[in-house]
Amino acid sequence: MDTNRITSAPALAGEVTTFYAYDGAGARSRALVHAAWLLSGRKNAKTPVLMIDWDLEGPGLHHYFPGQHAQAERAGVLELFEACRERLHALGRAPADEVRELADEVLQTIAWDDYLERVDDTRPLYLMRAGRFDDSYGERVDRLDWDALFCACPALFRSFAAHLTRRFAHVLVDCRSGRSAATSVCTALLPDKMVGLFTPEPRSLDGLGGVVRRALDYRCSHEDEQRPLLVYPLPSPPDGAAEGRIGWRHGREGRGQPGYQPVLEALLGECYGLDGVGLDSYLDEVQLLQAGIAEAVLPAPRGAERDRLGPARSIETLLEWMEPGHFPWRPLAEVRLVQAVAALRERAGDAPLARELARLGQLYLGQQGDELEAARRLERHVIALEEGLHAMEEGRRVIRN
């Protein structure tokens, strides 16, 4: 499969990330809430984040935020696309070369603030709930035909995402489980990135793989959809037993049970047209224990002791790859080095030290050899970058004083 043309990383701001799980909806929603909570606390709480509850058959994101039960009459995803359906019916079908204009015309009539609610006063965190939970809600969900909406205006969902990413730095979509037309909207049409949770159930990883292949195949086979999609697998073991986690990850010799790591490496290599994809560093860090995340709705306060595989720690580490758009096969030491170089450039401008440290870092990124020793070298140079930045800041203080 030739997909190299869409593997470049998307832009850093105004992105849509879909959280998907073939099963395990509870862990999926809680992982999304953790990520949204952390992202909305970035940069002195000035990064607006929107959560969208697209699991219309099993909605529940509002339950994670006290005080939102009183907003049960607020419109959401269901009512917004009901309004789009009615508007499309009134306008009629547009010529093929005008579908983007039709989509924009439909969405410009939407009173967006009617569908958004702020769910935390301490940070810019917003929610678009699944819909208005009245007596007709279930029947209206059944009547909403996602395929018909797409056929009436194929650009509608892309334009919907574009409208929201002009307003929010991060849009996190809680996608329903299984496979359906609504799932395809959330995984193939909307996102720049996808976080795919899976459990030890064999069908869980198989289902995730099928959805990932379908989304990437769609983008590769449609000229209007030549956009990158970064996929971040998220293992969700049921408990913290180390032996069970290792056996699940690497397989159990003699039992004919393949581990999920080689399956994921083969999946990503196939989808992105790459050989030798390695996820050792990524999977060493990113695991989301179901037991741990069930006990903690939101991350612990800063400074509190955290389990290495606890929900806050796991999501924080996932965001080190996901937020800047690093591929999951990039080692964590390299990810942190690249981020340190970027921070140094941003804060030091064109200073000679910044240029030289950045060049040194890039040289080490290109080195081959023993992985462990390379990681140690990279770590040493991350420290050197930080020390150089600290020295420059101290020099500036001396000059100012």
C-alpha beads as a LAMMPS data file, in Angstrom:
LAMMPS data file: protein, C-alpha beads

401 atoms
400 bonds

1 atom types
1 bond types

-500.0 500.0 xlo xhi
-500.0 500.0 ylo yhi
-500.0 500.0 zlo zhi

Masses

1 110.0

Atoms # bond

1 1 1 0.000 0.000 0.000
2 1 1 1.460 3.362 -1.071
3 1 1 0.539 5.867 1.641
4 1 1 3.797 7.757 2.047
5 1 1 2.232 10.895 0.580
6 1 1 0.030 11.435 3.650
7 1 1 2.404 10.603 6.497
8 1 1 3.638 14.136 7.181
9 1 1 2.616 15.452 10.595
10 1 1 -0.397 17.787 10.742
11 1 1 -0.294 21.346 12.042
12 1 1 0.282 21.952 15.740
13 1 1 -2.879 23.968 16.440
14 1 1 -6.550 23.630 15.641
15 1 1 -6.688 19.840 15.464
16 1 1 -9.333 17.147 15.812
17 1 1 -8.427 13.974 17.716
18 1 1 -10.838 11.041 17.818
19 1 1 -10.781 8.625 20.758
20 1 1 -11.951 5.222 19.566
21 1 1 -12.296 1.758 21.095
22 1 1 -13.924 -1.239 19.458
23 1 1 -15.050 -2.135 22.966
24 1 1 -14.399 -0.592 26.395
25 1 1 -16.381 2.636 26.018
26 1 1 -15.907 3.617 29.664
27 1 1 -12.099 3.577 29.513
28 1 1 -12.205 5.434 26.195
29 1 1 -14.339 8.262 27.576
30 1 1 -12.284 8.585 30.743
31 1 1 -9.055 8.705 28.717
32 1 1 -10.526 11.508 26.611
33 1 1 -11.575 13.470 29.710
34 1 1 -8.073 13.129 31.188
35 1 1 -6.490 14.350 27.944
36 1 1 -8.897 17.277 27.663
37 1 1 -8.269 18.264 31.277
38 1 1 -4.498 18.271 30.776
39 1 1 -4.554 20.046 27.410
40 1 1 -6.854 22.803 28.665
41 1 1 -4.377 23.500 31.476
42 1 1 -1.507 24.162 29.062
43 1 1 0.018 27.633 28.602
44 1 1 -1.480 29.204 31.694
45 1 1 -4.967 27.906 30.946
46 1 1 -5.268 29.779 27.633
47 1 1 -5.644 26.780 25.340
48 1 1 -9.363 26.244 24.548
49 1 1 -10.322 22.591 24.369
50 1 1 -13.629 21.123 23.208
51 1 1 -14.913 17.627 23.979
52 1 1 -17.613 16.234 21.663
53 1 1 -19.798 13.354 22.838
54 1 1 -20.427 11.537 19.536
55 1 1 -21.498 8.308 21.221
56 1 1 -25.164 9.103 20.711
57 1 1 -26.282 5.590 21.665
58 1 1 -24.407 5.677 24.993
59 1 1 -23.751 9.337 25.857
60 1 1 -22.100 10.229 29.127
61 1 1 -19.269 12.777 28.986
62 1 1 -21.405 15.249 30.939
63 1 1 -21.400 12.861 33.926
64 1 1 -17.717 13.596 34.556
65 1 1 -18.398 17.228 35.399
66 1 1 -20.516 18.063 38.471
67 1 1 -23.265 20.555 37.785
68 1 1 -23.782 19.580 34.147
69 1 1 -26.800 17.372 34.848
70 1 1 -28.911 20.527 35.060
71 1 1 -28.019 21.228 31.399
72 1 1 -29.867 18.143 30.129
73 1 1 -32.053 20.312 27.892
74 1 1 -29.083 21.820 26.047
75 1 1 -28.841 20.891 22.374
76 1 1 -25.872 18.875 21.141
77 1 1 -24.508 16.826 18.246
78 1 1 -27.900 15.323 17.406
79 1 1 -29.746 18.645 17.184
80 1 1 -26.897 20.321 15.297
81 1 1 -26.944 17.756 12.511
82 1 1 -30.732 17.644 12.509
83 1 1 -30.548 21.364 11.744
84 1 1 -27.974 20.698 9.019
85 1 1 -30.243 18.051 7.485
86 1 1 -33.190 20.444 7.368
87 1 1 -31.081 23.220 5.881
88 1 1 -29.665 20.904 3.209
89 1 1 -33.177 19.765 2.345
90 1 1 -34.237 23.381 1.895
91 1 1 -31.216 24.339 -0.244
92 1 1 -31.145 21.232 -2.412
93 1 1 -28.123 19.429 -3.845
94 1 1 -25.248 21.565 -5.070
95 1 1 -23.076 20.825 -8.147
96 1 1 -20.010 18.731 -7.401
97 1 1 -17.664 21.707 -7.597
98 1 1 -19.720 23.711 -5.104
99 1 1 -20.158 21.237 -2.238
100 1 1 -17.664 23.095 -0.026
101 1 1 -19.600 26.340 -0.509
102 1 1 -22.839 24.502 0.293
103 1 1 -21.353 23.064 3.487
104 1 1 -20.110 26.466 4.617
105 1 1 -23.479 28.048 3.880
106 1 1 -25.234 25.417 5.990
107 1 1 -22.822 25.724 8.911
108 1 1 -22.831 29.509 8.893
109 1 1 -26.482 29.380 9.924
110 1 1 -25.614 27.419 13.086
111 1 1 -25.761 29.336 16.376
112 1 1 -22.654 27.581 17.696
113 1 1 -22.868 28.916 21.241
114 1 1 -26.206 27.138 21.679
115 1 1 -24.371 23.809 21.413
116 1 1 -21.347 24.546 23.598
117 1 1 -21.051 24.700 27.370
118 1 1 -18.085 25.484 29.557
119 1 1 -17.617 22.717 32.117
120 1 1 -14.833 24.109 34.311
121 1 1 -14.311 27.631 35.630
122 1 1 -10.552 27.182 36.160
123 1 1 -9.628 26.363 32.575
124 1 1 -11.096 26.844 29.063
125 1 1 -12.672 23.400 28.816
126 1 1 -15.904 23.034 26.826
127 1 1 -18.353 20.265 25.987
128 1 1 -20.702 19.578 23.103
129 1 1 -22.978 16.935 24.533
130 1 1 -24.637 14.188 22.508
131 1 1 -27.989 15.920 22.455
132 1 1 -31.101 16.993 24.314
133 1 1 -32.180 14.038 26.417
134 1 1 -35.950 14.356 26.093
135 1 1 -38.514 11.601 25.506
136 1 1 -37.899 11.659 21.760
137 1 1 -34.104 11.419 21.975
138 1 1 -33.799 7.691 21.165
139 1 1 -36.172 7.871 18.214
140 1 1 -34.404 10.909 16.814
141 1 1 -31.019 9.154 17.081
142 1 1 -32.415 6.227 15.083
143 1 1 -33.778 8.558 12.399
144 1 1 -30.549 10.463 11.818
145 1 1 -28.971 8.915 8.711
146 1 1 -25.237 9.706 8.610
147 1 1 -24.801 8.145 5.169
148 1 1 -27.591 10.290 3.764
149 1 1 -26.030 13.419 5.252
150 1 1 -22.704 12.585 3.652
151 1 1 -24.303 11.894 0.275
152 1 1 -26.252 15.161 0.426
153 1 1 -23.060 17.141 1.103
154 1 1 -19.763 15.212 1.249
155 1 1 -17.883 18.286 2.517
156 1 1 -20.210 18.819 5.486
157 1 1 -18.152 16.948 8.101
158 1 1 -14.802 18.370 6.951
159 1 1 -16.271 21.859 7.109
160 1 1 -17.741 21.110 10.540
161 1 1 -14.264 20.207 11.802
162 1 1 -12.765 23.317 10.175
163 1 1 -15.330 25.585 11.856
164 1 1 -14.486 24.172 15.280
165 1 1 -10.698 24.188 14.853
166 1 1 -10.810 27.884 14.073
167 1 1 -12.217 28.336 17.553
168 1 1 -10.523 25.584 19.572
169 1 1 -6.891 24.480 19.651
170 1 1 -7.960 20.913 20.426
171 1 1 -11.227 19.169 19.558
172 1 1 -11.489 15.709 21.164
173 1 1 -14.215 13.433 19.780
174 1 1 -15.609 10.582 21.870
175 1 1 -16.514 8.098 19.127
176 1 1 -18.991 5.268 19.614
177 1 1 -17.669 1.703 19.757
178 1 1 -17.992 -0.951 17.076
179 1 1 -18.368 -0.152 13.390
180 1 1 -21.083 2.053 11.921
181 1 1 -21.594 5.054 9.659
182 1 1 -21.219 7.353 12.681
183 1 1 -17.929 5.626 13.521
184 1 1 -16.653 6.253 9.990
185 1 1 -17.523 9.938 10.281
186 1 1 -15.465 10.186 13.475
187 1 1 -12.498 8.110 12.316
188 1 1 -12.191 8.707 8.557
189 1 1 -13.678 12.167 7.937
190 1 1 -13.062 14.333 11.005
191 1 1 -9.701 13.714 12.666
192 1 1 -6.101 14.707 12.264
193 1 1 -5.188 12.128 14.911
194 1 1 -6.749 9.013 16.394
195 1 1 -6.184 7.471 19.824
196 1 1 -7.197 3.811 19.620
197 1 1 -7.812 2.028 22.921
198 1 1 -7.855 -1.748 23.007
199 1 1 -8.205 -4.444 25.663
200 1 1 -6.901 -8.053 25.843
201 1 1 -10.081 -9.313 24.126
202 1 1 -8.930 -10.584 20.687
203 1 1 -11.809 -8.807 18.958
204 1 1 -10.697 -5.487 20.479
205 1 1 -7.380 -5.231 18.630
206 1 1 -8.850 -6.794 15.476
207 1 1 -11.654 -4.244 15.514
208 1 1 -9.259 -1.348 16.019
209 1 1 -7.069 -2.563 13.162
210 1 1 -10.056 -2.771 10.827
211 1 1 -11.145 0.783 11.624
212 1 1 -7.612 2.161 11.187
213 1 1 -7.183 0.437 7.807
214 1 1 -10.559 1.637 6.613
215 1 1 -9.852 5.242 7.600
216 1 1 -6.427 5.321 5.919
217 1 1 -7.649 3.457 2.843
218 1 1 -10.427 6.012 2.452
219 1 1 -8.017 8.923 2.644
220 1 1 -5.611 7.352 0.187
221 1 1 -8.320 6.516 -2.356
222 1 1 -10.170 9.866 -2.364
223 1 1 -8.460 12.863 -3.904
224 1 1 -10.243 15.360 -1.650
225 1 1 -9.125 13.498 1.497
226 1 1 -5.338 13.460 1.042
227 1 1 -4.708 14.440 4.654
228 1 1 -2.438 12.881 7.278
229 1 1 -3.879 10.758 10.060
230 1 1 -1.614 9.954 13.008
231 1 1 -2.659 6.853 14.960
232 1 1 -1.727 6.346 18.621
233 1 1 -2.572 2.865 19.988
234 1 1 -3.396 2.819 23.698
235 1 1 -3.281 -0.582 25.454
236 1 1 -5.730 -0.848 28.335
237 1 1 -4.950 -3.922 30.478
238 1 1 -7.506 -4.816 33.169
239 1 1 -5.076 -4.792 36.098
240 1 1 -1.508 -4.063 37.120
241 1 1 -0.108 -7.600 37.156
242 1 1 3.265 -7.233 35.421
243 1 1 3.439 -10.840 34.196
244 1 1 0.047 -10.582 32.526
245 1 1 0.886 -7.266 30.868
246 1 1 4.205 -8.602 29.517
247 1 1 2.598 -11.781 28.180
248 1 1 -0.146 -9.809 26.489
249 1 1 2.343 -7.402 24.939
250 1 1 4.981 -9.833 23.684
251 1 1 3.000 -13.071 23.418
252 1 1 3.145 -16.315 25.348
253 1 1 5.672 -18.725 23.912
254 1 1 4.280 -22.165 23.278
255 1 1 0.653 -21.072 23.619
256 1 1 0.188 -19.724 20.125
257 1 1 -0.808 -16.299 21.453
258 1 1 0.866 -13.465 19.534
259 1 1 1.581 -10.302 21.465
260 1 1 -0.075 -7.031 20.581
261 1 1 3.211 -5.184 19.970
262 1 1 4.195 -7.098 16.795
263 1 1 0.589 -6.874 15.598
264 1 1 0.589 -3.089 16.038
265 1 1 4.009 -2.710 14.411
266 1 1 2.830 -4.707 11.403
267 1 1 -0.407 -2.701 11.224
268 1 1 1.320 0.697 11.280
269 1 1 4.035 -0.444 8.894
270 1 1 1.399 -1.684 6.440
271 1 1 -0.761 1.443 6.708
272 1 1 2.089 3.940 6.371
273 1 1 4.195 2.004 3.871
274 1 1 7.156 1.653 6.244
275 1 1 9.538 -1.161 7.100
276 1 1 10.898 -1.875 10.566
277 1 1 8.411 0.130 12.643
278 1 1 9.398 -0.233 16.310
279 1 1 7.162 0.683 19.236
280 1 1 9.422 -0.371 22.131
281 1 1 9.878 3.086 23.641
282 1 1 6.270 4.129 23.090
283 1 1 4.739 0.989 24.627
284 1 1 7.176 1.085 27.546
285 1 1 5.522 4.356 28.564
286 1 1 1.958 4.359 27.289
287 1 1 -0.361 1.893 29.005
288 1 1 -3.675 2.758 30.604
289 1 1 -4.706 0.386 33.381
290 1 1 -8.476 0.009 33.449
291 1 1 -8.510 -0.364 37.220
292 1 1 -6.535 2.834 37.741
293 1 1 -8.515 4.996 35.390
294 1 1 -11.808 3.785 36.842
295 1 1 -10.754 5.087 40.242
296 1 1 -9.777 8.585 39.113
297 1 1 -12.092 10.719 37.027
298 1 1 -9.646 13.611 36.650
299 1 1 -5.869 13.855 37.145
300 1 1 -4.459 14.252 40.630
301 1 1 -3.403 17.760 41.717
302 1 1 0.052 18.901 40.668
303 1 1 2.664 17.690 43.114
304 1 1 0.645 14.690 44.279
305 1 1 2.301 11.289 44.104
306 1 1 1.365 9.484 40.908
307 1 1 1.696 5.876 39.811
308 1 1 3.924 5.446 36.746
309 1 1 1.084 3.593 35.031
310 1 1 -1.685 5.647 36.621
311 1 1 -4.172 7.453 34.360
312 1 1 -2.700 10.955 34.700
313 1 1 0.878 9.760 34.112
314 1 1 -0.128 7.581 31.151
315 1 1 -2.094 10.324 29.413
316 1 1 0.592 12.934 30.108
317 1 1 3.156 10.695 28.402
318 1 1 0.812 9.943 25.502
319 1 1 0.461 13.700 24.984
320 1 1 4.249 14.032 24.651
321 1 1 3.913 12.151 21.369
322 1 1 0.421 13.213 20.373
323 1 1 0.234 16.954 21.041
324 1 1 3.268 17.978 18.891
325 1 1 2.436 15.317 16.287
326 1 1 5.330 12.874 16.719
327 1 1 4.913 9.408 15.250
328 1 1 4.588 6.719 17.951
329 1 1 7.594 4.829 16.609
330 1 1 9.865 7.747 17.522
331 1 1 11.710 6.987 20.820
332 1 1 10.766 9.103 23.807
333 1 1 14.354 10.377 24.199
334 1 1 14.198 11.784 20.672
335 1 1 10.735 13.253 21.258
336 1 1 11.981 15.114 24.319
337 1 1 15.140 16.256 22.551
338 1 1 13.154 17.651 19.630
339 1 1 10.835 19.468 22.034
340 1 1 13.799 20.873 23.979
341 1 1 15.354 22.127 20.723
342 1 1 12.047 23.726 19.703
343 1 1 11.645 25.394 23.103
344 1 1 15.222 26.675 22.988
345 1 1 14.715 28.149 19.519
346 1 1 11.446 29.778 20.545
347 1 1 12.856 31.362 23.697
348 1 1 16.366 32.183 22.481
349 1 1 15.556 33.312 18.951
350 1 1 18.597 33.303 16.652
351 1 1 21.209 33.219 19.409
352 1 1 24.409 31.351 18.398
353 1 1 24.135 28.953 21.347
354 1 1 20.612 28.035 20.332
355 1 1 21.720 27.310 16.771
356 1 1 24.709 25.236 17.851
357 1 1 22.772 23.170 20.401
358 1 1 20.017 22.586 17.867
359 1 1 22.597 21.426 15.312
360 1 1 24.219 19.148 17.869
361 1 1 20.868 17.646 18.735
362 1 1 20.063 16.974 15.079
363 1 1 23.431 15.235 14.629
364 1 1 22.653 12.848 17.464
365 1 1 19.170 12.230 16.120
366 1 1 20.768 10.943 12.934
367 1 1 23.244 8.623 14.612
368 1 1 22.865 4.867 14.364
369 1 1 24.104 2.204 16.754
370 1 1 23.180 0.584 20.018
371 1 1 19.707 1.830 20.954
372 1 1 20.326 1.995 24.689
373 1 1 23.597 3.884 24.304
374 1 1 22.011 6.223 21.742
375 1 1 19.189 6.920 24.179
376 1 1 21.724 7.747 26.899
377 1 1 23.554 10.140 24.590
378 1 1 20.298 11.803 23.648
379 1 1 19.344 12.179 27.292
380 1 1 22.697 13.815 28.086
381 1 1 22.174 16.322 25.326
382 1 1 18.645 17.114 26.436
383 1 1 20.227 18.054 29.769
384 1 1 22.832 20.137 27.936
385 1 1 20.091 21.986 26.063
386 1 1 18.266 22.752 29.291
387 1 1 21.452 23.943 30.968
388 1 1 22.220 26.189 28.008
389 1 1 18.760 27.706 28.193
390 1 1 19.118 28.247 31.942
391 1 1 22.510 29.960 31.447
392 1 1 21.029 32.319 28.867
393 1 1 18.163 33.218 31.170
394 1 1 20.607 33.920 34.004
395 1 1 22.644 36.133 31.677
396 1 1 19.553 38.098 30.762
397 1 1 18.726 38.661 34.428
398 1 1 22.248 40.005 35.038
399 1 1 21.923 42.400 32.102
400 1 1 18.509 43.631 33.256
401 1 1 19.791 44.202 36.790

Bonds

1 1 1 2
2 1 2 3
3 1 3 4
4 1 4 5
5 1 5 6
6 1 6 7
7 1 7 8
8 1 8 9
9 1 9 10
10 1 10 11
11 1 11 12
12 1 12 13
13 1 13 14
14 1 14 15
15 1 15 16
16 1 16 17
17 1 17 18
18 1 18 19
19 1 19 20
20 1 20 21
21 1 21 22
22 1 22 23
23 1 23 24
24 1 24 25
25 1 25 26
26 1 26 27
27 1 27 28
28 1 28 29
29 1 29 30
30 1 30 31
31 1 31 32
32 1 32 33
33 1 33 34
34 1 34 35
35 1 35 36
36 1 36 37
37 1 37 38
38 1 38 39
39 1 39 40
40 1 40 41
41 1 41 42
42 1 42 43
43 1 43 44
44 1 44 45
45 1 45 46
46 1 46 47
47 1 47 48
48 1 48 49
49 1 49 50
50 1 50 51
51 1 51 52
52 1 52 53
53 1 53 54
54 1 54 55
55 1 55 56
56 1 56 57
57 1 57 58
58 1 58 59
59 1 59 60
60 1 60 61
61 1 61 62
62 1 62 63
63 1 63 64
64 1 64 65
65 1 65 66
66 1 66 67
67 1 67 68
68 1 68 69
69 1 69 70
70 1 70 71
71 1 71 72
72 1 72 73
73 1 73 74
74 1 74 75
75 1 75 76
76 1 76 77
77 1 77 78
78 1 78 79
79 1 79 80
80 1 80 81
81 1 81 82
82 1 82 83
83 1 83 84
84 1 84 85
85 1 85 86
86 1 86 87
87 1 87 88
88 1 88 89
89 1 89 90
90 1 90 91
91 1 91 92
92 1 92 93
93 1 93 94
94 1 94 95
95 1 95 96
96 1 96 97
97 1 97 98
98 1 98 99
99 1 99 100
100 1 100 101
101 1 101 102
102 1 102 103
103 1 103 104
104 1 104 105
105 1 105 106
106 1 106 107
107 1 107 108
108 1 108 109
109 1 109 110
110 1 110 111
111 1 111 112
112 1 112 113
113 1 113 114
114 1 114 115
115 1 115 116
116 1 116 117
117 1 117 118
118 1 118 119
119 1 119 120
120 1 120 121
121 1 121 122
122 1 122 123
123 1 123 124
124 1 124 125
125 1 125 126
126 1 126 127
127 1 127 128
128 1 128 129
129 1 129 130
130 1 130 131
131 1 131 132
132 1 132 133
133 1 133 134
134 1 134 135
135 1 135 136
136 1 136 137
137 1 137 138
138 1 138 139
139 1 139 140
140 1 140 141
141 1 141 142
142 1 142 143
143 1 143 144
144 1 144 145
145 1 145 146
146 1 146 147
147 1 147 148
148 1 148 149
149 1 149 150
150 1 150 151
151 1 151 152
152 1 152 153
153 1 153 154
154 1 154 155
155 1 155 156
156 1 156 157
157 1 157 158
158 1 158 159
159 1 159 160
160 1 160 161
161 1 161 162
162 1 162 163
163 1 163 164
164 1 164 165
165 1 165 166
166 1 166 167
167 1 167 168
168 1 168 169
169 1 169 170
170 1 170 171
171 1 171 172
172 1 172 173
173 1 173 174
174 1 174 175
175 1 175 176
176 1 176 177
177 1 177 178
178 1 178 179
179 1 179 180
180 1 180 181
181 1 181 182
182 1 182 183
183 1 183 184
184 1 184 185
185 1 185 186
186 1 186 187
187 1 187 188
188 1 188 189
189 1 189 190
190 1 190 191
191 1 191 192
192 1 192 193
193 1 193 194
194 1 194 195
195 1 195 196
196 1 196 197
197 1 197 198
198 1 198 199
199 1 199 200
200 1 200 201
201 1 201 202
202 1 202 203
203 1 203 204
204 1 204 205
205 1 205 206
206 1 206 207
207 1 207 208
208 1 208 209
209 1 209 210
210 1 210 211
211 1 211 212
212 1 212 213
213 1 213 214
214 1 214 215
215 1 215 216
216 1 216 217
217 1 217 218
218 1 218 219
219 1 219 220
220 1 220 221
221 1 221 222
222 1 222 223
223 1 223 224
224 1 224 225
225 1 225 226
226 1 226 227
227 1 227 228
228 1 228 229
229 1 229 230
230 1 230 231
231 1 231 232
232 1 232 233
233 1 233 234
234 1 234 235
235 1 235 236
236 1 236 237
237 1 237 238
238 1 238 239
239 1 239 240
240 1 240 241
241 1 241 242
242 1 242 243
243 1 243 244
244 1 244 245
245 1 245 246
246 1 246 247
247 1 247 248
248 1 248 249
249 1 249 250
250 1 250 251
251 1 251 252
252 1 252 253
253 1 253 254
254 1 254 255
255 1 255 256
256 1 256 257
257 1 257 258
258 1 258 259
259 1 259 260
260 1 260 261
261 1 261 262
262 1 262 263
263 1 263 264
264 1 264 265
265 1 265 266
266 1 266 267
267 1 267 268
268 1 268 269
269 1 269 270
270 1 270 271
271 1 271 272
272 1 272 273
273 1 273 274
274 1 274 275
275 1 275 276
276 1 276 277
277 1 277 278
278 1 278 279
279 1 279 280
280 1 280 281
281 1 281 282
282 1 282 283
283 1 283 284
284 1 284 285
285 1 285 286
286 1 286 287
287 1 287 288
288 1 288 289
289 1 289 290
290 1 290 291
291 1 291 292
292 1 292 293
293 1 293 294
294 1 294 295
295 1 295 296
296 1 296 297
297 1 297 298
298 1 298 299
299 1 299 300
300 1 300 301
301 1 301 302
302 1 302 303
303 1 303 304
304 1 304 305
305 1 305 306
306 1 306 307
307 1 307 308
308 1 308 309
309 1 309 310
310 1 310 311
311 1 311 312
312 1 312 313
313 1 313 314
314 1 314 315
315 1 315 316
316 1 316 317
317 1 317 318
318 1 318 319
319 1 319 320
320 1 320 321
321 1 321 322
322 1 322 323
323 1 323 324
324 1 324 325
325 1 325 326
326 1 326 327
327 1 327 328
328 1 328 329
329 1 329 330
330 1 330 331
331 1 331 332
332 1 332 333
333 1 333 334
334 1 334 335
335 1 335 336
336 1 336 337
337 1 337 338
338 1 338 339
339 1 339 340
340 1 340 341
341 1 341 342
342 1 342 343
343 1 343 344
344 1 344 345
345 1 345 346
346 1 346 347
347 1 347 348
348 1 348 349
349 1 349 350
350 1 350 351
351 1 351 352
352 1 352 353
353 1 353 354
354 1 354 355
355 1 355 356
356 1 356 357
357 1 357 358
358 1 358 359
359 1 359 360
360 1 360 361
361 1 361 362
362 1 362 363
363 1 363 364
364 1 364 365
365 1 365 366
366 1 366 367
367 1 367 368
368 1 368 369
369 1 369 370
370 1 370 371
371 1 371 372
372 1 372 373
373 1 373 374
374 1 374 375
375 1 375 376
376 1 376 377
377 1 377 378
378 1 378 379
379 1 379 380
380 1 380 381
381 1 381 382
382 1 382 383
383 1 383 384
384 1 384 385
385 1 385 386
386 1 386 387
387 1 387 388
388 1 388 389
389 1 389 390
390 1 390 391
391 1 391 392
392 1 392 393
393 1 393 394
394 1 394 395
395 1 395 396
396 1 396 397
397 1 397 398
398 1 398 399
399 1 399 400
400 1 400 401
